[in-house]
Amino acid sequence: MELNNKTILITGGTSGIGLELARQLLQRGNTVIVTGRDRQKLDATSHSLPGIHAFQSDVSDPEAIVALHDKVLERFPALDVLVNNAGIMRNLNLNRDRGLVDVQGHSVLITGFQERAADRS
């Protein structure tokens, strides 16, 4: 897959691997969108990477994920790639049955973007 002249969303793109990926993809002529919880990190990323687009969002909040989906597609309807890099830590007892509450927000984000991509194909 050639990642040139694409519109790419990177969740958790304000530090570590996500930030470096954003930097590399921006240098290749892509439109790059990053998300993060921390407004200061988003501002620092925007300052250090001119041309980057930053959205504040928390992947641990399913409502915030739905809002992010709507905002991103409103501004960037030609979104090509989702890099779901953001993560959250939870202490889970794996010996108990669990519902899908932990993954529902992420599935909304992924499914919504997949449907949009399929419509554009």
Backbone as CSV, one residue per row, in Angstrom:
resi,resn,N_x,N_y,N_z,CA_x,CA_y,CA_z,C_x,C_y,C_z
1,MET,0.839,-1.173,0.000,0.000,0.000,0.000,0.885,1.237,0.000
2,GLU,0.646,2.107,-0.927,1.352,3.381,-0.982,0.660,4.371,-0.066
3,LEU,1.394,4.932,0.857,0.803,5.919,1.767,1.321,7.306,1.412
4,ASN,0.951,7.738,0.234,1.244,9.079,-0.247,-0.064,9.712,-0.683
5,ASN,-0.232,10.998,-0.373,-1.424,11.737,-0.772,-2.713,11.079,-0.292
6,LYS,-2.672,10.570,0.929,-3.844,9.968,1.567,-4.265,10.844,2.750
7,THR,-5.462,10.618,3.232,-5.935,11.261,4.459,-5.945,10.183,5.534
8,ILE,-5.156,10.419,6.595,-4.883,9.385,7.591,-5.197,9.902,8.993
9,LEU,-5.971,9.136,9.741,-6.283,9.440,11.131,-5.484,8.512,12.029
10,ILE,-4.738,9.097,12.972,-3.959,8.317,13.933,-4.465,8.640,15.331
11,THR,-5.146,7.692,15.966,-5.544,7.910,17.354,-4.298,7.746,18.219
12,GLY,-4.200,8.533,19.268,-3.008,8.481,20.112,-1.775,8.960,19.369
13,GLY,-1.921,10.013,18.598,-0.833,10.481,17.745,-0.002,11.618,18.296
14,THR,-0.041,11.835,19.615,0.704,12.975,20.168,1.977,12.582,20.887
15,SER,2.298,11.296,20.915,3.549,10.873,21.550,3.931,9.486,21.034
16,GLY,5.167,9.117,21.296,5.639,7.773,20.992,5.507,7.385,19.532
17,ILE,5.100,6.144,19.331,4.983,5.589,17.980,3.991,6.391,17.143
18,GLY,2.875,6.778,17.732,1.866,7.539,16.990,2.399,8.855,16.476
19,LEU,3.163,9.569,17.297,3.731,10.848,16.885,4.751,10.658,15.768
20,GLU,5.613,9.668,15.900,6.617,9.438,14.851,5.953,8.993,13.555
21,LEU,4.922,8.181,13.654,4.185,7.771,12.464,3.552,8.993,11.798
22,ALA,2.967,9.876,12.599,2.378,11.104,12.061,3.442,11.937,11.343
23,ARG,4.601,12.078,11.949,5.698,12.854,11.359,6.102,12.269,9.995
24,GLN,6.304,10.957,9.961,6.737,10.291,8.724,5.666,10.395,7.626
25,LEU,4.414,10.203,7.994,3.343,10.250,7.005,3.107,11.665,6.492
26,LEU,3.273,12.652,7.349,3.145,14.046,6.938,4.238,14.401,5.932
27,GLN,5.457,13.920,6.166,6.574,14.173,5.251,6.354,13.551,3.878
28,ARG,5.514,12.548,3.791,5.233,11.879,2.517,4.075,12.528,1.766
29,GLY,3.620,13.683,2.238,2.586,14.415,1.526,1.165,14.012,1.862
30,ASN,0.981,13.356,2.989,-0.365,12.959,3.405,-1.026,14.050,4.235
31,THR,-2.338,14.034,4.276,-3.100,14.820,5.234,-3.203,13.948,6.472
32,VAL,-2.646,14.429,7.589,-2.575,13.615,8.796,-3.387,14.264,9.908
33,ILE,-4.208,13.455,10.540,-5.057,13.872,11.653,-4.628,13.039,12.859
34,VAL,-4.386,13.696,13.984,-4.045,12.973,15.209,-5.080,13.272,16.280
35,THR,-5.220,12.336,17.210,-6.103,12.551,18.352,-5.330,12.295,19.629
36,GLY,-5.848,12.857,20.705,-5.288,12.631,22.027,-6.180,13.279,23.068
37,ARG,-5.948,12.932,24.317,-6.746,13.499,25.421,-6.190,14.830,25.895
38,ASP,-4.880,14.971,25.842,-4.175,16.081,26.478,-4.056,17.273,25.526
39,ARG,-4.750,18.366,25.860,-4.749,19.559,25.009,-3.335,20.107,24.815
40,GLN,-2.508,20.088,25.861,-1.138,20.600,25.732,-0.327,19.766,24.740
41,LYS,-0.466,18.455,24.785,0.246,17.599,23.829,-0.264,17.825,22.408
42,LEU,-1.572,18.014,22.265,-2.131,18.304,20.939,-1.576,19.610,20.398
43,ASP,-1.511,20.637,21.263,-0.969,21.932,20.838,0.513,21.820,20.484
44,ALA,1.269,21.075,21.290,2.697,20.887,21.018,2.898,20.145,19.694
45,THR,2.068,19.160,19.432,2.158,18.415,18.175,1.838,19.323,16.999
46,SER,0.803,20.127,17.130,0.435,21.060,16.065,1.555,22.061,15.801
47,HIS,2.213,22.497,16.866,3.311,23.460,16.734,4.530,22.822,16.068
48,SER,4.862,21.595,16.459,6.069,20.953,15.933,5.863,20.344,14.543
49,LEU,4.628,20.076,14.180,4.330,19.498,12.867,3.319,20.371,12.126
50,PRO,3.785,21.473,11.544,2.856,22.341,10.809,2.114,21.548,9.727
51,GLY,0.835,21.783,9.652,0.017,21.079,8.673,-0.749,19.909,9.257
52,ILE,-0.403,19.516,10.475,-1.112,18.416,11.123,-2.469,18.931,11.615
53,HIS,-3.432,18.050,11.686,-4.760,18.392,12.202,-4.956,17.617,13.497
54,ALA,-5.365,18.304,14.556,-5.455,17.678,15.881,-6.873,17.777,16.430
55,PHE,-7.339,16.669,16.986,-8.652,16.600,17.622,-8.483,16.044,19.026
56,GLN,-9.101,16.697,19.983,-9.084,16.184,21.347,-10.181,15.142,21.491
57,SER,-9.813,13.954,21.987,-10.770,12.876,22.157,-10.194,11.842,23.108
58,ASP,-11.064,11.158,23.818,-10.668,10.157,24.803,-11.228,8.802,24.386
59,VAL,-10.348,7.859,24.039,-10.801,6.550,23.562,-11.461,5.713,24.642
60,SER,-11.377,6.137,25.896,-12.047,5.383,26.956,-13.509,5.794,27.105
61,ASP,-13.943,6.800,26.354,-15.303,7.315,26.433,-16.035,7.027,25.125
62,PRO,-16.960,6.057,25.123,-17.664,5.707,23.879,-18.368,6.891,23.215
63,GLU,-18.906,7.809,23.994,-19.570,8.982,23.406,-18.561,9.887,22.714
64,ALA,-17.375,10.012,23.290,-16.326,10.826,22.672,-15.875,10.201,21.351
65,ILE,-15.876,8.877,21.289,-15.482,8.194,20.056,-16.503,8.462,18.953
66,VAL,-17.770,8.403,19.284,-18.815,8.694,18.303,-18.687,10.138,17.831
67,ALA,-18.462,11.069,18.760,-18.305,12.481,18.400,-17.086,12.675,17.494
68,LEU,-15.991,11.997,17.813,-14.782,12.089,16.990,-15.083,11.600,15.569
69,HIS,-15.737,10.470,15.470,-16.112,9.926,14.160,-16.864,10.968,13.348
70,ASP,-17.862,11.588,13.958,-18.679,12.572,13.247,-17.867,13.806,12.852
71,LYS,-17.046,14.322,13.774,-16.245,15.523,13.491,-15.215,15.277,12.392
72,VAL,-14.541,14.152,12.477,-13.497,13.864,11.483,-14.108,13.716,10.095
73,LEU,-15.186,12.964,9.979,-15.774,12.749,8.659,-16.440,14.009,8.114
74,GLU,-16.879,14.893,8.998,-17.426,16.166,8.534,-16.332,17.007,7.880
75,ARG,-15.159,17.059,8.513,-14.049,17.865,7.978,-13.219,17.141,6.933
76,PHE,-13.172,15.803,7.012,-12.321,15.012,6.120,-13.114,13.832,5.548
77,PRO,-14.071,14.119,4.677,-14.903,13.027,4.151,-14.114,12.029,3.299
78,ALA,-12.932,12.409,2.847,-12.119,11.511,2.012,-11.127,10.706,2.849
79,LEU,-11.439,10.468,4.115,-10.536,9.706,4.977,-10.235,8.346,4.354
80,ASP,-8.934,8.033,4.254,-8.504,6.778,3.632,-8.059,5.728,4.632
81,VAL,-7.395,6.165,5.727,-6.731,5.218,6.618,-7.018,5.582,8.073
82,LEU,-7.319,4.579,8.878,-7.434,4.732,10.331,-6.333,3.902,10.978
83,VAL,-5.469,4.563,11.760,-4.465,3.861,12.555,-4.943,3.963,13.995
84,ASN,-5.498,2.881,14.512,-6.072,2.875,15.857,-4.944,2.582,16.860
85,ASN,-4.161,3.622,17.150,-2.952,3.507,17.956,-3.188,3.795,19.438
86,ALA,-4.242,4.545,19.764,-4.495,4.912,21.160,-4.905,3.690,21.958
87,GLY,-4.524,3.689,23.191,-4.893,2.574,24.048,-5.149,3.037,25.465
88,ILE,-5.806,2.202,26.193,-6.066,2.476,27.595,-5.723,1.229,28.394
89,MET,-5.312,1.438,29.607,-4.972,0.315,30.492,-6.140,0.056,31.433
90,ARG,-6.464,-1.208,31.582,-7.496,-1.603,32.535,-7.032,-2.860,33.243
91,ASN,-7.358,-2.960,34.518,-7.139,-4.202,35.250,-8.413,-5.014,35.163
92,LEU,-8.356,-6.108,34.427,-9.532,-6.945,34.218,-9.319,-8.308,34.838
93,ASN,-10.345,-8.811,35.479,-10.319,-10.173,35.989,-10.748,-11.085,34.849
94,LEU,-9.808,-11.779,34.254,-10.090,-12.611,33.095,-10.813,-13.902,33.455
95,ASN,-11.018,-14.139,34.750,-11.746,-15.326,35.191,-13.245,-15.070,35.298
96,ARG,-13.677,-13.835,35.036,-15.097,-13.481,35.082,-15.608,-13.231,33.667
97,ASP,-16.907,-13.489,33.468,-17.531,-13.131,32.193,-17.610,-11.618,32.110
98,ARG,-17.387,-11.104,30.923,-17.456,-9.655,30.702,-18.312,-9.382,29.484
99,GLY,-18.968,-8.242,29.507,-19.724,-7.799,28.342,-18.799,-7.125,27.347
100,LEU,-19.386,-6.541,26.345,-18.595,-5.882,25.309,-18.445,-4.384,25.543
101,VAL,-18.766,-3.907,26.729,-18.687,-2.482,27.013,-17.297,-1.941,26.711
102,ASP,-16.256,-2.719,26.983,-14.892,-2.257,26.787,-14.531,-2.038,25.328
103,VAL,-15.223,-2.684,24.417,-14.853,-2.557,23.011,-15.907,-1.848,22.169
104,GLN,-17.039,-1.530,22.736,-18.116,-0.950,21.943,-17.733,0.370,21.306
105,GLY,-17.096,1.251,22.036,-16.710,2.544,21.469,-15.772,2.388,20.298
106,HIS,-14.771,1.518,20.453,-13.821,1.300,19.367,-14.511,0.700,18.151
107,SER,-15.461,-0.191,18.364,-16.135,-0.804,17.226,-16.969,0.230,16.491
108,VAL,-17.531,1.210,17.189,-18.276,2.283,16.531,-17.341,3.064,15.623
109,LEU,-16.173,3.410,16.124,-15.202,4.165,15.340,-14.779,3.380,14.106
110,ILE,-14.377,2.148,14.304,-13.875,1.336,13.205,-14.980,1.033,12.198
111,THR,-16.141,0.607,12.680,-17.244,0.265,11.789,-17.702,1.482,11.000
112,GLY,-17.799,2.610,11.667,-18.234,3.827,10.979,-17.300,4.234,9.854
113,PHE,-16.008,4.176,10.105,-15.046,4.523,9.073,-15.028,3.471,7.960
114,GLN,-15.207,2.195,8.311,-15.249,1.143,7.290,-16.440,1.349,6.356
115,GLU,-17.588,1.681,6.938,-18.773,1.883,6.110,-18.560,3.042,5.149
116,ARG,-17.953,4.117,5.648,-17.686,5.280,4.798,-16.732,4.918,3.664
117,ALA,-15.694,4.144,4.000,-14.714,3.735,2.988,-15.386,2.836,1.926
118,ALA,-16.256,1.947,2.357,-16.952,1.061,1.422,-17.856,1.860,0.487
119,ASP,-18.492,2.893,1.008,-19.351,3.738,0.188,-18.562,4.457,-0.899
120,ARG,-17.296,4.782,-0.594,-16.459,5.517,-1.556,-15.844,4.608,-2.603
121,SER,-15.841,3.305,-2.367,-15.185,2.367,-3.296,-15.972,2.215,-4.576
